Amino acid sequence: MAMIACLAPAWVSSQQSTQISAGKEKAERFPTLLKQGFELHQRAQFSEAIPVLERARKLEPGDYFVNLLLGIDLLRTGKAAEAVPHLTLAAKANSTEEFPEDYLGEAQAALGHPALAADAYEQAVARGHDSEQSLEAWAGFALERFREIGEMLRASDAGLAVARRLQQASKDSTPGKTPAQCSAQIPGLERKLAWKPKVLDAETAYALSICYATVAGDAASRLKNQVEDLAAVHRLRGDVLLRLSGDAKAAAAEYQQAIAIRPRDPALLERLAGAQLSAGDMDAAKQSAQAALHLDATQRDALQTLVTIDMSQREYDAALPMLRQLAEQTPADRTVAVELGSALAQTGASKEALPLLKSALDAGYPDEKGALHALLARVLRKLDREPEAQAAEAEARRLSDAYQAHASQATELGAGKPDAQR
């Protein structure tokens, strides 16, 4: 016992020395690791940055910057679910910065949680006091969600009439001029829409779409008052005109004004290509898309524009390599899967085309006119699956007949209106 008593002070001293040494090592290692991780992040080497940042986080688990970087890099490598807790922690660690909420909104949107995404984007706008980044991110999410809901409506007979009403309302209204409290309603409407995922609540979808159109237009107006960079204003105006009002020519004019300010911005050239394509100017769209990809080969929408042009001109062999690249980048994108399946079917690769087309249609991919079911029938027939081919063919006829009936009804209703209302 006496020996233990004699050794106790030395042991305590040794422990204190070890703790001081560990604390000193931690103080020296953390900034080195953080700096190394940040440099990798800046070079877009996200996969390489993650293990370095993980080591730094173990030393300082609650650090704002290391959690923010780790969340961003996980998000950029397709690990949105893993990114959420780090971004949430970063948002709590620094309640004045909008950046964690912006990226948290992106992560939640990628995970299919639009109500949580909307909450995060609104928090980012509030924290950023209408900063350019927060307004653009919020408007971009609103525009994309508007598109997704429209696609959801067009996927069913019950939603088609609502989709057409929404399309007309978007053309007739001025974005941003509907009730100001719309943004506050969005999370609740999203939760209501998701309450019964297998049953389409078309009226809730309509109200939600109107609200998203409102906040996108409102963000464009607020952005104009907040930033000196007019290119950002023209870019967002173009987005609103193209995706809400369907005015491709006016959108292209806005993008061209933005490009005059930022002539070598690949994202602006990419947007211009999309607007030119929607306006029917394929040559100009192809030139703009190629210019965007020359500056930045990762511009996905520019690649999609070139695919659309090749597909419309029946250049399926030319489209296939780009479609395979897009499918690899975004394996969950059903539109890319359908286009790849269509191109494969048209080039005779029926066996490879079948699962792509069938799985997308089974999951509710919109086929308003029945063209995809008709293509599926041809693929099935080539593979000697006649009963299934006949069923697909019958569904194609049903969809085509329903579309024609709706079109005829709309024409008759339009013809019956007084001249002043046409």
C-alpha angles and dihedrals in degrees: 000000000000090000091051090049090052092049095047097081091048091049092050090048090049092050092049090049091050091049092049090048092049091047091050092048090049091049090052099041100046098063090043093053092043091051092048092049092047092051091052089047091052090053089052090245090139098158091052092046096054100071091045092051090046089058090049091049092054088059094046108018095176099045112132099214098045092050092047093051093044091050093050094047093048088050092050091052093053097260099122095152091055091046095057100074092048093048091046090052091048090050090053094044092057114025094179099061120085097198099085091050092048092054092040088056090051091049094049091048090052089052092052096252102128096166091056090042091053090050091052095047092050090050089051092053091049093047093044093048091231094315118178094250095048094047093047092048092048092047092046091053091046092051093047092047089049088056093046093051091049089053090049091052093049091053093075138045090234092055099044096081091048091048090054091048089050092049091053092046090052091053095045100044133071108239113241095023099096122093113317094224091067093102091057090055097053101085091048093047090048091053091048091050091050094046092091105022094181094051117066113226095201097181093052089048089052093050091046092051091051089051092050090049088051097051093045091054091043091051090053090053093047092047090058090058096046109046138056091206101095091184089071090051093051091046094054092043088054091050091052094046093048102042103031106028098027091226099144096171093053090045091052090052090053092049091049090054089051091049090052086062096039105026097174100045108126093197091057092048089049091053092046090053091054093050092047090050091051089049090054098249098129097168092054091043092053092049093049093046092050090049090052093050091047089059096039122009091198095069098122098186091052088055089048090053091055090048091052091050093049092046093049090051091047092244091142096156090055092048096050100077091049092046092051089051091050092047090053092049095046110022093170095056105110093191091060090045091053093047092048090048091049093049091048091049091051091050094050099257092127097154092056093041097053101072092045095053097038097048092049094049092044088054091056103264106174116259101168096167098035095242095129093050088051090052090047089053090054092049092049091048091053088053091051094248095133101163091053090044091055091050091051090047091052091051090049090054092047093052092045092050092048091050092050091048091052091047092050092048092051091050092050092048091049092049091051096057121100113258092252091060099045 
